[in-house]
Amino acid sequence: MFFKLPGGEVVMIDGGPASSGERVVSYLKRSGVSKIDLLIATHPHEDHIGGLISVLGSFPVSEVWDPGHNLGTATQKKFLEGVKKNRSKLEVVKSGHFRKIGDAEIRVVSSANSARNSDDANGSSIVAHVSWKGISFLLMGDAEHKGKIIGTYPRSDVLKIAHHGSRHGTTRPLLQKVKPRLAVVSCGADNPYGHPHKEALKLLEEFNVKLYSTVNGNIVLVSDGENYTVNYDNSEERGIMDIIFDFFFKW
């Protein structure tokens, strides 16, 4: 996902698997991106940070947010090496971490749990809230949350569904708290995990949340800060788990 702000500032969240890296770089260049002001790696699983290795090798990146979960994989090592080579400022962030870029505000709602060296990389996901003028976004990473964490989530217009539509990531308490108008799920067609799960889809329907799925193509949201339009961009051949979700903010 990436946000492109009116002043040309860019915020990027995750980058798909390593096999998608070149495609992500190409898409960013076609979208007029020449630098990245803030890159958020929600957690160190390959399908989220693998593509960021190519991004770090292709664009100057001012700052990187990381949850600090040590998974110890070759992919994570290459990612951290890429951050170092890029000379990006690396921040291991916790709940409450805040950054203003242009007129957008980015805040960490939750981050790594106390057991950083456990196997629960998903539970360590950075959950970020992005707001610009009158529109806001809650980006869940792969976090499958617990009730006490949900209490800190702000109301948001757009919800990026947790863990590709897992039944454990989209719950009634979450939707009651966040009250999104629309949701986006990133998953591959006919994936072996059955994402998005029918339980999550049923809840979204119950709460009248309009769902956009990357199975149908790249998802592009354009907003003036109050109103927005959402469309699918099918101008290129799609692959599995490598679809872009763009936010273009304009005056």
C-alpha positions as CSV (number, residue, x, y, z in Angstrom):
1,M,0.0,0.0,0.0
2,F,1.1,3.5,-0.5
3,F,-0.2,7.0,0.1
4,K,0.8,9.9,-2.2
5,L,0.1,13.3,-0.7
6,P,-0.6,16.6,-2.4
7,G,3.0,17.8,-1.8
8,G,4.4,14.7,-3.3
9,E,5.2,13.0,0.0
10,V,4.9,9.2,0.0
11,V,4.1,6.8,2.8
12,M,4.4,3.1,2.0
13,I,3.2,0.1,4.0
14,D,4.7,-3.3,3.2
15,G,5.7,-4.5,-0.3
16,G,4.4,-8.0,-0.9
17,P,6.8,-11.0,-1.4
18,A,10.3,-10.8,-3.0
19,S,8.9,-12.1,-6.3
20,S,6.8,-8.9,-6.6
21,G,9.6,-6.5,-5.9
22,E,10.4,-5.5,-9.4
23,R,6.7,-5.1,-10.2
24,V,6.1,-2.9,-7.1
25,V,9.1,-0.7,-8.1
26,S,7.8,-0.3,-11.6
27,Y,4.3,0.6,-10.4
28,L,5.7,3.2,-8.0
29,K,7.8,4.8,-10.8
30,R,4.8,4.9,-13.1
31,S,2.9,6.6,-10.3
32,G,5.5,9.4,-10.2
33,V,7.3,8.3,-7.0
34,S,11.0,9.2,-6.8
35,K,11.5,9.0,-3.1
36,I,9.7,7.5,0.0
37,D,9.4,9.7,3.1
38,L,8.2,6.9,5.4
39,L,8.2,3.1,4.9
40,I,6.4,0.9,7.4
41,A,7.3,-2.8,7.6
42,T,4.4,-4.1,9.6
43,H,6.1,-7.4,10.5
44,P,8.9,-9.6,9.1
45,H,7.0,-12.2,7.2
46,E,8.3,-12.6,3.6
47,D,4.9,-11.8,2.0
48,H,5.1,-8.4,3.6
49,I,8.8,-7.3,3.5
50,G,10.2,-9.4,0.7
51,G,9.2,-6.8,-1.9
52,L,10.6,-4.0,0.2
53,I,14.1,-5.2,-0.5
54,S,13.8,-4.1,-4.2
55,V,12.1,-0.9,-3.1
56,L,15.0,0.0,-0.8
57,G,17.4,-0.7,-3.6
58,S,15.5,1.6,-6.0
59,F,14.4,4.7,-4.1
60,P,15.9,6.9,-1.4
61,V,13.9,6.1,1.8
62,S,14.0,8.7,4.6
63,E,12.6,6.7,7.5
64,V,11.7,3.1,8.2
65,W,9.3,1.9,11.0
66,D,9.8,-1.6,12.2
67,P,8.1,-3.5,15.1
68,G,11.4,-4.9,16.4
69,H,10.3,-8.6,16.1
70,N,13.4,-10.7,15.5
71,L,12.3,-13.6,13.2
72,G,15.9,-14.3,12.1
73,T,15.1,-15.3,8.5
74,A,17.3,-14.6,5.4
75,T,14.6,-12.3,4.1
76,Q,14.5,-10.2,7.3
77,K,18.3,-10.0,7.2
78,K,18.3,-8.8,3.6
79,F,15.6,-6.3,4.4
80,L,17.6,-4.8,7.3
81,E,20.8,-4.8,5.2
82,G,18.8,-2.8,2.6
83,V,17.7,-0.3,5.2
84,K,21.4,0.2,6.2
85,K,22.6,0.5,2.6
86,N,19.9,3.0,1.9
87,R,21.0,5.0,4.9
88,S,17.4,5.2,6.1
89,K,16.6,6.2,9.6
90,L,15.4,3.0,11.3
91,E,12.8,3.4,14.1
92,V,11.6,0.5,16.2
93,V,8.2,1.8,17.1
94,K,5.7,1.3,19.9
95,S,2.1,2.3,20.5
96,G,1.7,6.0,20.4
97,H,4.6,6.7,18.0
98,F,3.6,9.6,15.8
99,R,4.8,11.3,12.6
100,K,3.3,14.2,10.6
101,I,4.2,14.1,6.9
102,G,2.8,16.9,4.9
103,D,-0.7,17.4,6.2
104,A,-1.1,13.7,7.0
105,E,-0.8,12.2,10.5
106,I,0.5,8.7,11.0
107,R,0.2,7.1,14.4
108,V,1.1,3.6,15.7
109,V,-2.0,2.2,17.4
110,S,-0.4,-1.0,18.5
111,S,2.9,-2.7,17.8
112,A,5.1,-5.6,18.9
113,N,3.8,-7.6,21.8
114,S,5.9,-8.2,24.9
115,A,7.3,-11.5,23.6
116,R,9.2,-10.1,20.7
117,N,11.3,-13.3,20.2
118,S,8.3,-15.6,20.1
119,D,7.0,-17.2,17.0
120,D,4.1,-14.7,16.8
121,A,5.3,-12.3,14.2
122,N,1.6,-11.6,13.2
123,G,0.9,-10.5,16.7
124,S,3.8,-8.1,16.5
125,S,2.3,-6.3,13.5
126,I,2.4,-2.6,13.5
127,V,-1.2,-1.3,13.3
128,A,-1.1,2.2,11.9
129,H,-3.7,4.9,11.7
130,V,-3.4,7.4,8.9
131,S,-5.5,10.6,8.8
132,W,-5.6,13.4,6.3
133,K,-8.2,16.2,6.6
134,G,-11.5,14.5,7.1
135,I,-10.6,10.9,6.0
136,S,-8.8,8.2,8.0
137,F,-7.5,4.7,7.5
138,L,-6.7,1.9,9.9
139,L,-4.1,-0.5,8.6
140,M,-4.1,-3.8,10.4
141,G,-1.1,-5.7,9.0
142,D,-1.6,-9.3,10.0
143,A,-2.6,-8.5,13.6
144,E,-5.2,-10.8,15.1
145,H,-6.0,-8.7,18.0
146,K,-7.3,-9.1,21.5
147,G,-10.1,-7.1,23.1
148,K,-8.0,-4.9,25.2
149,I,-6.1,-3.7,22.1
150,I,-9.3,-2.9,20.2
151,G,-10.2,-0.4,22.8
152,T,-7.4,1.9,21.6
153,Y,-8.4,1.7,17.9
154,P,-9.9,5.0,16.6
155,R,-12.9,5.3,14.4
156,S,-11.7,5.1,10.7
157,D,-13.4,5.5,7.3
158,V,-11.3,2.8,5.6
159,L,-10.2,-0.5,7.2
160,K,-7.4,-2.6,5.7
161,I,-8.6,-6.0,6.8
162,A,-6.2,-7.9,9.1
163,H,-4.3,-11.0,8.0
164,H,-5.8,-11.2,4.4
165,G,-9.3,-11.7,5.7
166,S,-8.7,-14.3,8.5
167,R,-11.7,-15.0,10.7
168,H,-9.6,-14.1,13.7
169,G,-8.7,-10.6,12.4
170,T,-12.1,-9.2,11.7
171,T,-14.5,-9.4,14.6
172,R,-17.7,-7.9,15.9
173,P,-16.0,-5.8,18.6
174,L,-13.5,-4.4,16.0
175,L,-16.2,-3.3,13.6
176,Q,-18.3,-1.9,16.5
177,K,-15.3,0.2,17.6
178,V,-13.8,1.3,14.2
179,K,-17.1,1.7,12.3
180,P,-15.5,1.7,8.8
181,R,-17.4,2.7,5.7
182,L,-15.3,0.5,3.5
183,A,-12.8,-2.2,3.8
184,V,-10.0,-3.6,1.7
185,V,-8.7,-7.1,1.8
186,S,-5.4,-8.2,0.2
187,C,-5.4,-11.8,-0.8
188,G,-4.7,-14.0,-3.8
189,A,-7.4,-15.7,-5.9
190,D,-8.1,-19.3,-4.9
191,N,-5.5,-19.1,-2.2
192,P,-4.9,-22.3,-0.1
193,Y,-5.9,-20.6,3.2
194,G,-9.4,-19.8,2.1
195,H,-9.0,-16.1,2.6
196,P,-11.1,-14.1,3.1
197,H,-12.9,-16.4,5.5
198,K,-16.7,-16.5,5.3
199,E,-17.1,-15.4,8.9
200,A,-15.3,-12.2,8.2
201,L,-17.3,-11.6,5.0
202,K,-20.6,-12.2,6.9
203,L,-19.6,-9.6,9.6
204,L,-18.7,-7.0,7.0
205,E,-22.0,-7.5,5.3
206,E,-23.9,-7.3,8.6
207,F,-22.2,-4.0,9.4
208,N,-22.9,-2.6,5.9
209,V,-19.1,-2.2,5.1
210,K,-18.4,-2.2,1.4
211,L,-15.5,-4.5,0.6
212,Y,-12.9,-4.2,-2.1
213,S,-10.7,-7.2,-2.8
214,T,-7.3,-7.3,-4.6
215,V,-8.6,-10.5,-6.3
216,N,-10.4,-8.1,-8.6
217,G,-7.4,-5.9,-9.3
218,N,-5.3,-3.0,-8.0
219,I,-7.4,-0.8,-5.8
220,V,-7.1,3.0,-6.2
221,L,-8.6,5.4,-3.8
222,V,-8.6,9.1,-4.6
223,S,-9.7,11.7,-2.0
224,D,-9.9,15.5,-1.6
225,G,-9.9,15.0,2.2
226,E,-13.7,14.7,2.5
227,N,-15.1,12.8,-0.4
228,Y,-13.4,9.9,-2.2
229,T,-13.7,7.6,-5.1
230,V,-12.6,3.9,-5.3
231,N,-11.9,2.0,-8.5
232,Y,-10.1,-1.1,-9.7
233,D,-7.1,-0.6,-12.0
234,N,-6.8,-3.6,-14.2
235,S,-4.2,-2.1,-16.6
236,E,-1.7,-4.8,-15.9
237,E,-1.7,-8.6,-15.5
238,R,-2.4,-9.6,-11.9
239,G,-0.5,-12.1,-9.8
240,I,-1.1,-13.7,-6.5
241,M,-0.4,-11.6,-3.3
242,D,1.3,-8.8,-5.2
243,I,-1.5,-6.3,-5.8
244,I,-1.0,-2.6,-5.0
245,F,-3.4,-0.6,-2.9
246,D,-2.9,3.1,-3.6
247,F,-4.2,6.3,-2.0
248,F,-3.8,9.4,-4.0
249,F,-4.6,12.5,-2.0
250,K,-5.3,15.7,-4.0
251,W,-6.3,19.2,-3.1
